[in-house]
Amino acid sequence: MDQNKGLLYRTKAYLIGNLQDLPEQEGILWREFFSKNVEEMGILCMNPLEKVFKNFKSLESKKFRDEMSNLLKTGDLETVHKEFKEIRRRDLAMVDRADFIVGVLDSRVKTYGVTEELSVSVKQNKAIFLVVKPDLTEIPLWIAGMLKPSCFFNNLEEIIRELKLINSGRKEVDSAYWRIFEDKF
């Protein structure tokens, strides 16, 4: 391993978390904070609020979600289906491409995308790091049954510390959940 590159150099993290029914800044701020704090390790963060794929035009924003909600209220399920089918496809493609998953789940707010992304991640044996708000006593029971206790963290700082330990080799990775490519790939 190159002195300047840790184990997680060039790995991809997909950043999952509630978007609907939350102030937009909540979804933006934690993703920016996390991305900035793992950048030095060379971790690439796939953020559903940013353009990741060249060929997908839709970006999810509060304005877009509000437009879709208004279309639902007028009965235009066809347009909502067409638009969100593309977003769902894009987000699940990011799960497929990710080496690991990092998320913030506000258990006080309904979410369906996060649950599906976690389900797909579990089926693909991805390493998962999840903060649950307001605290870990509020983990939805279904999610508690889906993820190992070691997947849950109190805050993003704990996840970043854990990733730094893994990156430096001070914490061994479980090959059942991690498949880290050589740099040339």
FENPE-V353557 format. One line per field, one symbol per residue. burial: b if it has 9 or more other ideal C-beta (glycine too) atoms within 8 Angstrom, else e. A space follows every 10 residues. Layout:
# FENPE-V353557
burial = ???
This chain:
# FENPE-V353557
burial = eeeeebbbbe bbbbbbbbbb ebebebbbeb bebbbebbee bbbebbbbbe ebeeebebeb eeebbeebee bbeeeeeebb eebbebbbbb bbbbbeebbb bbbbbbbebe bebbbbbbbb bbeeebbbbb bbbeeeebbe eebeeebeee ebbeebebbb ebbbbbbebe eebeeebbee eeeee
